């Protein structure tokens, strides 16, 4: 099954919900699912990468104090 997780922040940013999304996604990959995480692009991170079996897509965002908004295009879902 293909699973898409969309979250404002993701690894390497550390926080409770970021850790939860990472751990949940890793378990889903272990069960044979294909997991993609779409998140905001933080300074020093790559646009696309594989993190422990997960495809991570980082999109440019508009940052307001502590609330990132990123530009999402349904075309990414192919």
PyMOL Python script that loads the backbone (N, CA, C, O; Angstrom):
from pymol import cmd

cmd.read_pdbstr("""\
ATOM      1  N   UNK A   1       0.844  -1.168   0.000  1.00  0.00           N
ATOM      2  CA  UNK A   1       0.000   0.000   0.000  1.00  0.00           C
ATOM      3  C   UNK A   1       0.895   1.238   0.000  1.00  0.00           C
ATOM      4  O   UNK A   1       1.941   1.247   0.649  1.00  0.00           O
ATOM      5  N   UNK A   2       0.493   2.272  -0.717  1.00  0.00           N
ATOM      6  CA  UNK A   2       1.198   3.553  -0.704  1.00  0.00           C
ATOM      7  C   UNK A   2       0.573   4.428   0.378  1.00  0.00           C
ATOM      8  O   UNK A   2      -0.646   4.590   0.437  1.00  0.00           O
ATOM      9  N   UNK A   3       1.421   4.982   1.224  1.00  0.00           N
ATOM     10  CA  UNK A   3       0.949   5.821   2.322  1.00  0.00           C
ATOM     11  C   UNK A   3       1.664   7.162   2.253  1.00  0.00           C
ATOM     12  O   UNK A   3       2.884   7.214   2.099  1.00  0.00           O
ATOM     13  N   UNK A   4       0.907   8.238   2.365  1.00  0.00           N
ATOM     14  CA  UNK A   4       1.456   9.586   2.350  1.00  0.00           C
ATOM     15  C   UNK A   4       1.247  10.212   3.721  1.00  0.00           C
ATOM     16  O   UNK A   4       0.128  10.268   4.230  1.00  0.00           O
ATOM     17  N   UNK A   5       2.343  10.681   4.312  1.00  0.00           N
ATOM     18  CA  UNK A   5       2.291  11.418   5.569  1.00  0.00           C
ATOM     19  C   UNK A   5       2.643  12.868   5.242  1.00  0.00           C
ATOM     20  O   UNK A   5       3.646  13.115   4.574  1.00  0.00           O
ATOM     21  N   UNK A   6       1.852  13.819   5.690  1.00  0.00           N
ATOM     22  CA  UNK A   6       2.128  15.236   5.469  1.00  0.00           C
ATOM     23  C   UNK A   6       2.254  15.880   6.849  1.00  0.00           C
ATOM     24  O   UNK A   6       1.336  15.826   7.667  1.00  0.00           O
ATOM     25  N   UNK A   7       3.419  16.490   7.083  1.00  0.00           N
ATOM     26  CA  UNK A   7       3.661  17.068   8.393  1.00  0.00           C
ATOM     27  C   UNK A   7       4.491  18.339   8.248  1.00  0.00           C
ATOM     28  O   UNK A   7       5.366  18.413   7.384  1.00  0.00           O
ATOM     29  N   UNK A   8       4.228  19.330   9.077  1.00  0.00           N
ATOM     30  CA  UNK A   8       4.932  20.611   8.992  1.00  0.00           C
ATOM     31  C   UNK A   8       6.438  20.466   9.152  1.00  0.00           C
ATOM     32  O   UNK A   8       7.202  21.036   8.373  1.00  0.00           O
ATOM     33  N   UNK A   9       6.870  19.712  10.148  1.00  0.00           N
ATOM     34  CA  UNK A   9       8.287  19.463  10.396  1.00  0.00           C
ATOM     35  C   UNK A   9       8.531  17.965  10.382  1.00  0.00           C
ATOM     36  O   UNK A   9       7.615  17.177  10.614  1.00  0.00           O
ATOM     37  N   UNK A  10       9.770  17.575  10.108  1.00  0.00           N
ATOM     38  CA  UNK A  10      10.144  16.162  10.113  1.00  0.00           C
ATOM     39  C   UNK A  10      11.633  16.069  10.400  1.00  0.00           C
ATOM     40  O   UNK A  10      12.349  17.070  10.363  1.00  0.00           O
ATOM     41  N   UNK A  11      12.086  14.872  10.683  1.00  0.00           N
ATOM     42  CA  UNK A  11      13.503  14.614  10.938  1.00  0.00           C
ATOM     43  C   UNK A  11      14.362  15.348   9.906  1.00  0.00           C
ATOM     44  O   UNK A  11      14.063  15.256   8.715  1.00  0.00           O
ATOM     45  N   UNK A  12      15.394  16.058  10.295  1.00  0.00           N
ATOM     46  CA  UNK A  12      16.111  16.025  11.563  1.00  0.00           C
ATOM     47  C   UNK A  12      15.576  16.977  12.634  1.00  0.00           C
ATOM     48  O   UNK A  12      16.150  17.052  13.721  1.00  0.00           O
ATOM     49  N   UNK A  13      14.507  17.696  12.359  1.00  0.00           N
ATOM     50  CA  UNK A  13      13.884  18.522  13.397  1.00  0.00           C
ATOM     51  C   UNK A  13      13.352  17.575  14.468  1.00  0.00           C
ATOM     52  O   UNK A  13      12.713  16.573  14.147  1.00  0.00           O
ATOM     53  N   UNK A  14      13.611  17.884  15.730  1.00  0.00           N
ATOM     54  CA  UNK A  14      13.241  16.982  16.816  1.00  0.00           C
ATOM     55  C   UNK A  14      12.064  17.552  17.589  1.00  0.00           C
ATOM     56  O   UNK A  14      12.069  18.713  18.000  1.00  0.00           O
ATOM     57  N   UNK A  15      11.067  16.719  17.776  1.00  0.00           N
ATOM     58  CA  UNK A  15       9.892  17.082  18.556  1.00  0.00           C
ATOM     59  C   UNK A  15       9.009  15.861  18.702  1.00  0.00           C
ATOM     60  O   UNK A  15       9.268  14.826  18.087  1.00  0.00           O
ATOM     61  N   UNK A  16       7.984  15.971  19.497  1.00  0.00           N
ATOM     62  CA  UNK A  16       7.115  14.831  19.759  1.00  0.00           C
ATOM     63  C   UNK A  16       6.391  14.316  18.531  1.00  0.00           C
ATOM     64  O   UNK A  16       6.413  13.118  18.251  1.00  0.00           O
ATOM     65  N   UNK A  17       5.746  15.216  17.794  1.00  0.00           N
ATOM     66  CA  UNK A  17       4.990  14.758  16.620  1.00  0.00           C
ATOM     67  C   UNK A  17       5.927  14.323  15.494  1.00  0.00           C
ATOM     68  O   UNK A  17       5.589  13.421  14.726  1.00  0.00           O
ATOM     69  N   UNK A  18       7.100  14.951  15.386  1.00  0.00           N
ATOM     70  CA  UNK A  18       8.066  14.552  14.364  1.00  0.00           C
ATOM     71  C   UNK A  18       8.578  13.139  14.648  1.00  0.00           C
ATOM     72  O   UNK A  18       8.718  12.326  13.734  1.00  0.00           O
ATOM     73  N   UNK A  19       8.854  12.855  15.917  1.00  0.00           N
ATOM     74  CA  UNK A  19       9.295  11.514  16.312  1.00  0.00           C
ATOM     75  C   UNK A  19       8.199  10.491  16.050  1.00  0.00           C
ATOM     76  O   UNK A  19       8.477   9.387  15.580  1.00  0.00           O
ATOM     77  N   UNK A  20       6.964  10.850  16.348  1.00  0.00           N
ATOM     78  CA  UNK A  20       5.839   9.938  16.128  1.00  0.00           C
ATOM     79  C   UNK A  20       5.694   9.597  14.641  1.00  0.00           C
ATOM     80  O   UNK A  20       5.542   8.429  14.284  1.00  0.00           O
ATOM     81  N   UNK A  21       5.741  10.611  13.781  1.00  0.00           N
ATOM     82  CA  UNK A  21       5.605  10.371  12.340  1.00  0.00           C
ATOM     83  C   UNK A  21       6.749   9.495  11.837  1.00  0.00           C
ATOM     84  O   UNK A  21       6.524   8.588  11.036  1.00  0.00           O
ATOM     85  N   UNK A  22       7.972   9.754  12.299  1.00  0.00           N
ATOM     86  CA  UNK A  22       9.125   8.946  11.893  1.00  0.00           C
ATOM     87  C   UNK A  22       8.956   7.498  12.328  1.00  0.00           C
ATOM     88  O   UNK A  22       9.116   6.590  11.513  1.00  0.00           O
ATOM     89  N   UNK A  23       8.637   7.266  13.590  1.00  0.00           N
ATOM     90  CA  UNK A  23       8.511   5.894  14.103  1.00  0.00           C
ATOM     91  C   UNK A  23       7.344   5.148  13.459  1.00  0.00           C
ATOM     92  O   UNK A  23       7.482   3.981  13.091  1.00  0.00           O
ATOM     93  N   UNK A  24       6.202   5.809  13.322  1.00  0.00           N
ATOM     94  CA  UNK A  24       5.053   5.185  12.672  1.00  0.00           C
ATOM     95  C   UNK A  24       5.393   4.804  11.238  1.00  0.00           C
ATOM     96  O   UNK A  24       5.078   3.702  10.788  1.00  0.00           O
ATOM     97  N   UNK A  25       6.036   5.717  10.530  1.00  0.00           N
ATOM     98  CA  UNK A  25       6.392   5.461   9.133  1.00  0.00           C
ATOM     99  C   UNK A  25       7.382   4.309   9.009  1.00  0.00           C
ATOM    100  O   UNK A  25       7.253   3.480   8.108  1.00  0.00           O
ATOM    101  N   UNK A  26       8.368   4.246   9.903  1.00  0.00           N
ATOM    102  CA  UNK A  26       9.339   3.144   9.871  1.00  0.00           C
ATOM    103  C   UNK A  26       8.645   1.802  10.076  1.00  0.00           C
ATOM    104  O   UNK A  26       8.971   0.826   9.399  1.00  0.00           O
ATOM    105  N   UNK A  27       7.698   1.746  10.997  1.00  0.00           N
ATOM    106  CA  UNK A  27       6.963   0.497  11.235  1.00  0.00           C
ATOM    107  C   UNK A  27       6.124   0.109  10.014  1.00  0.00           C
ATOM    108  O   UNK A  27       6.017  -1.072   9.684  1.00  0.00           O
ATOM    109  N   UNK A  28       5.539   1.085   9.357  1.00  0.00           N
ATOM    110  CA  UNK A  28       4.755   0.792   8.154  1.00  0.00           C
ATOM    111  C   UNK A  28       5.648   0.246   7.045  1.00  0.00           C
ATOM    112  O   UNK A  28       5.253  -0.671   6.325  1.00  0.00           O
ATOM    113  N   UNK A  29       6.854   0.805   6.902  1.00  0.00           N
ATOM    114  CA  UNK A  29       7.807   0.293   5.899  1.00  0.00           C
ATOM    115  C   UNK A  29       8.184  -1.147   6.241  1.00  0.00           C
ATOM    116  O   UNK A  29       8.262  -1.991   5.349  1.00  0.00           O
ATOM    117  N   UNK A  30       8.416  -1.435   7.512  1.00  0.00           N
ATOM    118  CA  UNK A  30       8.756  -2.802   7.938  1.00  0.00           C
ATOM    119  C   UNK A  30       7.651  -3.793   7.598  1.00  0.00           C
ATOM    120  O   UNK A  30       7.917  -4.979   7.401  1.00  0.00           O
ATOM    121  N   UNK A  31       6.426  -3.315   7.530  1.00  0.00           N
ATOM    122  CA  UNK A  31       5.298  -4.175   7.177  1.00  0.00           C
ATOM    123  C   UNK A  31       5.065  -4.260   5.676  1.00  0.00           C
ATOM    124  O   UNK A  31       4.096  -4.871   5.224  1.00  0.00           O
ATOM    125  N   UNK A  32       5.963  -3.641   4.901  1.00  0.00           N
ATOM    126  CA  UNK A  32       5.902  -3.765   3.455  1.00  0.00           C
ATOM    127  C   UNK A  32       5.214  -2.635   2.718  1.00  0.00           C
ATOM    128  O   UNK A  32       5.012  -2.728   1.507  1.00  0.00           O
ATOM    129  N   UNK A  33       4.853  -1.580   3.411  1.00  0.00           N
ATOM    130  CA  UNK A  33       4.191  -0.452   2.773  1.00  0.00           C
ATOM    131  C   UNK A  33       5.221   0.525   2.208  1.00  0.00           C
ATOM    132  O   UNK A  33       6.356   0.586   2.680  1.00  0.00           O
ATOM    133  N   UNK A  34       4.817   1.277   1.207  1.00  0.00           N
ATOM    134  CA  UNK A  34       5.662   2.326   0.637  1.00  0.00           C
ATOM    135  C   UNK A  34       5.207   3.653   1.237  1.00  0.00           C
ATOM    136  O   UNK A  34       4.076   4.081   1.011  1.00  0.00           O
ATOM    137  N   UNK A  35       6.083   4.302   1.998  1.00  0.00           N
ATOM    138  CA  UNK A  35       5.711   5.510   2.735  1.00  0.00           C
ATOM    139  C   UNK A  35       6.473   6.709   2.183  1.00  0.00           C
ATOM    140  O   UNK A  35       7.688   6.661   1.994  1.00  0.00           O
ATOM    141  N   UNK A  36       5.734   7.782   1.931  1.00  0.00           N
ATOM    142  CA  UNK A  36       6.309   9.058   1.523  1.00  0.00           C
ATOM    143  C   UNK A  36       5.895  10.107   2.541  1.00  0.00           C
ATOM    144  O   UNK A  36       4.729  10.184   2.929  1.00  0.00           O
ATOM    145  N   UNK A  37       6.858  10.912   2.969  1.00  0.00           N
ATOM    146  CA  UNK A  37       6.588  12.009   3.893  1.00  0.00           C
ATOM    147  C   UNK A  37       6.819  13.313   3.146  1.00  0.00           C
ATOM    148  O   UNK A  37       7.883  13.517   2.561  1.00  0.00           O
ATOM    149  N   UNK A  38       5.833  14.192   3.163  1.00  0.00           N
ATOM    150  CA  UNK A  38       5.974  15.528   2.592  1.00  0.00           C
ATOM    151  C   UNK A  38       6.022  16.502   3.755  1.00  0.00           C
ATOM    152  O   UNK A  38       5.163  16.488   4.637  1.00  0.00           O
ATOM    153  N   UNK A  39       7.048  17.352   3.739  1.00  0.00           N
ATOM    154  CA  UNK A  39       7.273  18.265   4.851  1.00  0.00           C
ATOM    155  C   UNK A  39       7.890  19.560   4.335  1.00  0.00           C
ATOM    156  O   UNK A  39       8.148  19.708   3.141  1.00  0.00           O
ATOM    157  N   UNK A  40       8.118  20.479   5.240  1.00  0.00           N
ATOM    158  CA  UNK A  40       8.726  21.752   4.851  1.00  0.00           C
ATOM    159  C   UNK A  40      10.244  21.606   4.774  1.00  0.00           C
ATOM    160  O   UNK A  40      10.844  20.798   5.483  1.00  0.00           O
ATOM    161  N   UNK A  41      10.845  22.399   3.905  1.00  0.00           N
ATOM    162  CA  UNK A  41      12.295  22.369   3.726  1.00  0.00           C
ATOM    163  C   UNK A  41      12.939  23.314   4.716  1.00  0.00           C
ATOM    164  O   UNK A  41      12.742  24.528   4.655  1.00  0.00           O
ATOM    165  N   UNK A  42      13.711  22.745   5.630  1.00  0.00           N
ATOM    166  CA  UNK A  42      14.446  23.532   6.608  1.00  0.00           C
ATOM    167  C   UNK A  42      15.850  23.799   6.081  1.00  0.00           C
ATOM    168  O   UNK A  42      16.352  23.030   5.261  1.00  0.00           O
ATOM    169  N   UNK A  43      16.489  24.861   6.530  1.00  0.00           N
ATOM    170  CA  UNK A  43      17.856  25.136   6.088  1.00  0.00           C
ATOM    171  C   UNK A  43      18.770  23.941   6.353  1.00  0.00           C
ATOM    172  O   UNK A  43      18.731  23.337   7.426  1.00  0.00           O
ATOM    173  N   UNK A  44      19.586  23.615   5.365  1.00  0.00           N
ATOM    174  CA  UNK A  44      20.531  22.508   5.510  1.00  0.00           C
ATOM    175  C   UNK A  44      19.976  21.138   5.173  1.00  0.00           C
ATOM    176  O   UNK A  44      20.690  20.145   5.312  1.00  0.00           O
ATOM    177  N   UNK A  45      18.721  21.050   4.733  1.00  0.00           N
ATOM    178  CA  UNK A  45      18.147  19.752   4.359  1.00  0.00           C
ATOM    179  C   UNK A  45      18.030  19.660   2.845  1.00  0.00           C
ATOM    180  O   UNK A  45      17.979  20.675   2.150  1.00  0.00           O
ATOM    181  N   UNK A  46      17.989  18.431   2.344  1.00  0.00           N
ATOM    182  CA  UNK A  46      17.860  18.201   0.905  1.00  0.00           C
ATOM    183  C   UNK A  46      16.397  18.230   0.486  1.00  0.00           C
ATOM    184  O   UNK A  46      15.500  18.017   1.302  1.00  0.00           O
ATOM    185  N   UNK A  47      16.167  18.498  -0.800  1.00  0.00           N
ATOM    186  CA  UNK A  47      14.798  18.522  -1.326  1.00  0.00           C
ATOM    187  C   UNK A  47      14.144  17.141  -1.263  1.00  0.00           C
ATOM    188  O   UNK A  47      12.965  17.015  -0.934  1.00  0.00           O
ATOM    189  N   UNK A  48      14.922  16.113  -1.581  1.00  0.00           N
ATOM    190  CA  UNK A  48      14.433  14.729  -1.559  1.00  0.00           C
ATOM    191  C   UNK A  48      15.518  13.850  -0.966  1.00  0.00           C
ATOM    192  O   UNK A  48      16.704  14.038  -1.237  1.00  0.00           O
ATOM    193  N   UNK A  49      15.101  12.891  -0.156  1.00  0.00           N
ATOM    194  CA  UNK A  49      16.053  11.934   0.380  1.00  0.00           C
ATOM    195  C   UNK A  49      15.316  10.716   0.914  1.00  0.00           C
ATOM    196  O   UNK A  49      14.093  10.710   1.048  1.00  0.00           O
ATOM    197  N   UNK A  50      16.093   9.693   1.212  1.00  0.00           N
ATOM    198  CA  UNK A  50      15.561   8.487   1.803  1.00  0.00           C
ATOM    199  C   UNK A  50      16.033   8.462   3.248  1.00  0.00           C
ATOM    200  O   UNK A  50      17.234   8.513   3.513  1.00  0.00           O
ATOM    201  N   UNK A  51      15.102   8.383   4.172  1.00  0.00           N
ATOM    202  CA  UNK A  51      15.427   8.328   5.599  1.00  0.00           C
ATOM    203  C   UNK A  51      14.885   7.014   6.139  1.00  0.00           C
ATOM    204  O   UNK A  51      13.676   6.854   6.303  1.00  0.00           O
ATOM    205  N   UNK A  52      15.772   6.085   6.411  1.00  0.00           N
ATOM    206  CA  UNK A  52      15.405   4.789   6.981  1.00  0.00           C
ATOM    207  C   UNK A  52      14.277   4.103   6.204  1.00  0.00           C
ATOM    208  O   UNK A  52      13.342   3.559   6.792  1.00  0.00           O
ATOM    209  N   UNK A  53      14.382   4.139   4.880  1.00  0.00           N
ATOM    210  CA  UNK A  53      13.407   3.469   4.033  1.00  0.00           C
ATOM    211  C   UNK A  53      12.216   4.322   3.626  1.00  0.00           C
ATOM    212  O   UNK A  53      11.358   3.865   2.870  1.00  0.00           O
ATOM    213  N   UNK A  54      12.151   5.551   4.114  1.00  0.00           N
ATOM    214  CA  UNK A  54      11.044   6.448   3.775  1.00  0.00           C
ATOM    215  C   UNK A  54      11.495   7.424   2.709  1.00  0.00           C
ATOM    216  O   UNK A  54      12.620   7.922   2.756  1.00  0.00           O
ATOM    217  N   UNK A  55      10.633   7.700   1.754  1.00  0.00           N
ATOM    218  CA  UNK A  55      10.907   8.772   0.807  1.00  0.00           C
ATOM    219  C   UNK A  55      10.462  10.070   1.465  1.00  0.00           C
ATOM    220  O   UNK A  55       9.313  10.193   1.890  1.00  0.00           O
ATOM    221  N   UNK A  56      11.371  11.039   1.550  1.00  0.00           N
ATOM    222  CA  UNK A  56      11.056  12.325   2.168  1.00  0.00           C
ATOM    223  C   UNK A  56      11.174  13.403   1.098  1.00  0.00           C
ATOM    224  O   UNK A  56      12.211  13.539   0.449  1.00  0.00           O
ATOM    225  N   UNK A  57      10.100  14.165   0.924  1.00  0.00           N
ATOM    226  CA  UNK A  57      10.069  15.277  -0.022  1.00  0.00           C
ATOM    227  C   UNK A  57       9.892  16.547   0.794  1.00  0.00           C
ATOM    228  O   UNK A  57       8.927  16.701   1.541  1.00  0.00           O
ATOM    229  N   UNK A  58      10.850  17.451   0.631  1.00  0.00           N
ATOM    230  CA  UNK A  58      10.788  18.718   1.367  1.00  0.00           C
ATOM    231  C   UNK A  58      10.484  19.846   0.394  1.00  0.00           C
ATOM    232  O   UNK A  58      11.162  20.008  -0.621  1.00  0.00           O
ATOM    233  N   UNK A  59       9.459  20.619   0.714  1.00  0.00           N
ATOM    234  CA  UNK A  59       8.998  21.692  -0.159  1.00  0.00           C
ATOM    235  C   UNK A  59       9.291  23.058   0.456  1.00  0.00           C
ATOM    236  O   UNK A  59       9.290  23.213   1.677  1.00  0.00           O
ATOM    237  N   UNK A  60       9.541  24.048  -0.405  1.00  0.00           N
ATOM    238  CA  UNK A  60       9.753  25.402   0.119  1.00  0.00           C
ATOM    239  C   UNK A  60       8.530  25.844   0.910  1.00  0.00           C
ATOM    240  O   UNK A  60       7.400  25.469   0.598  1.00  0.00           O
ATOM    241  N   UNK A  61       8.770  26.629   1.914  1.00  0.00           N
ATOM    242  CA  UNK A  61       7.660  27.053   2.746  1.00  0.00           C
ATOM    243  C   UNK A  61       7.685  28.530   3.037  1.00  0.00           C
ATOM    244  O   UNK A  61       8.668  29.225   2.784  1.00  0.00           O
ATOM    245  N   UNK A  62       6.599  28.979   3.565  1.00  0.00           N
ATOM    246  CA  UNK A  62       6.474  30.338   4.070  1.00  0.00           C
ATOM    247  C   UNK A  62       6.441  30.187   5.580  1.00  0.00           C
ATOM    248  O   UNK A  62       5.535  29.553   6.121  1.00  0.00           O
ATOM    249  N   UNK A  63       7.415  30.759   6.263  1.00  0.00           N
ATOM    250  CA  UNK A  63       7.516  30.564   7.703  1.00  0.00           C
ATOM    251  C   UNK A  63       6.978  31.759   8.464  1.00  0.00           C
ATOM    252  O   UNK A  63       7.469  32.879   8.330  1.00  0.00           O
ATOM    253  N   UNK A  64       5.981  31.501   9.247  1.00  0.00           N
ATOM    254  CA  UNK A  64       5.491  32.463  10.220  1.00  0.00           C
ATOM    255  C   UNK A  64       6.050  31.982  11.553  1.00  0.00           C
ATOM    256  O   UNK A  64       6.494  30.837  11.638  1.00  0.00           O
ATOM    257  N   UNK A  65       6.048  32.789  12.572  1.00  0.00           N
ATOM    258  CA  UNK A  65       6.638  32.332  13.844  1.00  0.00           C
ATOM    259  C   UNK A  65       6.098  30.966  14.281  1.00  0.00           C
ATOM    260  O   UNK A  65       4.935  30.821  14.655  1.00  0.00           O
ATOM    261  N   UNK A  66       6.988  29.974  14.218  1.00  0.00           N
ATOM    262  CA  UNK A  66       6.718  28.597  14.660  1.00  0.00           C
ATOM    263  C   UNK A  66       5.630  27.869  13.879  1.00  0.00           C
ATOM    264  O   UNK A  66       5.197  26.797  14.302  1.00  0.00           O
ATOM    265  N   UNK A  67       5.182  28.407  12.771  1.00  0.00           N
ATOM    266  CA  UNK A  67       4.144  27.754  11.975  1.00  0.00           C
ATOM    267  C   UNK A  67       4.570  27.750  10.509  1.00  0.00           C
ATOM    268  O   UNK A  67       4.373  28.748   9.816  1.00  0.00           O
ATOM    269  N   UNK A  68       5.151  26.646  10.020  1.00  0.00           N
ATOM    270  CA  UNK A  68       5.548  26.628   8.612  1.00  0.00           C
ATOM    271  C   UNK A  68       4.364  26.291   7.713  1.00  0.00           C
ATOM    272  O   UNK A  68       3.531  25.450   8.050  1.00  0.00           O
ATOM    273  N   UNK A  69       4.306  26.940   6.601  1.00  0.00           N
ATOM    274  CA  UNK A  69       3.341  26.597   5.561  1.00  0.00           C
ATOM    275  C   UNK A  69       4.162  26.260   4.337  1.00  0.00           C
ATOM    276  O   UNK A  69       5.058  27.018   3.965  1.00  0.00           O
ATOM    277  N   UNK A  70       3.873  25.133   3.703  1.00  0.00           N
ATOM    278  CA  UNK A  70       4.643  24.802   2.525  1.00  0.00           C
ATOM    279  C   UNK A  70       3.736  24.701   1.323  1.00  0.00           C
ATOM    280  O   UNK A  70       2.532  24.475   1.443  1.00  0.00           O
ATOM    281  N   UNK A  71       4.334  24.874   0.168  1.00  0.00           N
ATOM    282  CA  UNK A  71       3.593  24.877  -1.080  1.00  0.00           C
ATOM    283  C   UNK A  71       3.457  23.445  -1.563  1.00  0.00           C
ATOM    284  O   UNK A  71       4.458  22.789  -1.851  1.00  0.00           O
ATOM    285  N   UNK A  72       2.234  22.958  -1.655  1.00  0.00           N
ATOM    286  CA  UNK A  72       1.978  21.564  -1.995  1.00  0.00           C
ATOM    287  C   UNK A  72       1.266  21.478  -3.335  1.00  0.00           C
ATOM    288  O   UNK A  72       0.290  22.183  -3.589  1.00  0.00           O
ATOM    289  N   UNK A  73       1.764  20.619  -4.164  1.00  0.00           N
ATOM    290  CA  UNK A  73       1.146  20.407  -5.469  1.00  0.00           C
ATOM    291  C   UNK A  73       0.688  18.964  -5.587  1.00  0.00           C
ATOM    292  O   UNK A  73       1.496  18.053  -5.403  1.00  0.00           O
ATOM    293  N   UNK A  74      -0.584  18.727  -5.889  1.00  0.00           N
ATOM    294  CA  UNK A  74      -1.061  17.345  -6.062  1.00  0.00           C
ATOM    295  C   UNK A  74      -0.306  16.601  -7.155  1.00  0.00           C
ATOM    296  O   UNK A  74      -0.337  15.371  -7.188  1.00  0.00           O
ATOM    297  N   UNK A  75       0.378  17.324  -8.057  1.00  0.00           N
ATOM    298  CA  UNK A  75       1.141  16.666  -9.120  1.00  0.00           C
ATOM    299  C   UNK A  75       2.255  15.802  -8.551  1.00  0.00           C
ATOM    300  O   UNK A  75       2.702  14.863  -9.210  1.00  0.00           O
ATOM    301  N   UNK A  76       2.708  16.097  -7.347  1.00  0.00           N
ATOM    302  CA  UNK A  76       3.767  15.292  -6.718  1.00  0.00           C
ATOM    303  C   UNK A  76       3.319  13.862  -6.468  1.00  0.00           C
ATOM    304  O   UNK A  76       4.147  12.955  -6.390  1.00  0.00           O
ATOM    305  N   UNK A  77       2.035  13.660  -6.345  1.00  0.00           N
ATOM    306  CA  UNK A  77       1.510  12.331  -6.022  1.00  0.00           C
ATOM    307  C   UNK A  77       1.503  11.409  -7.239  1.00  0.00           C
ATOM    308  O   UNK A  77       1.333  10.198  -7.102  1.00  0.00           O
ATOM    309  N   UNK A  78       1.687  11.981  -8.426  1.00  0.00           N
ATOM    310  CA  UNK A  78       1.805  11.217  -9.649  1.00  0.00           C
ATOM    311  C   UNK A  78       0.638  10.386  -9.929  1.00  0.00           C
ATOM    312  O   UNK A  78       0.609   9.684 -10.940  1.00  0.00           O
TER     313      UNK A  78
END
""", "prot")
cmd.dss("prot")
cmd.show_as("cartoon", "prot")
cmd.util.cbc("prot")
cmd.orient("prot")
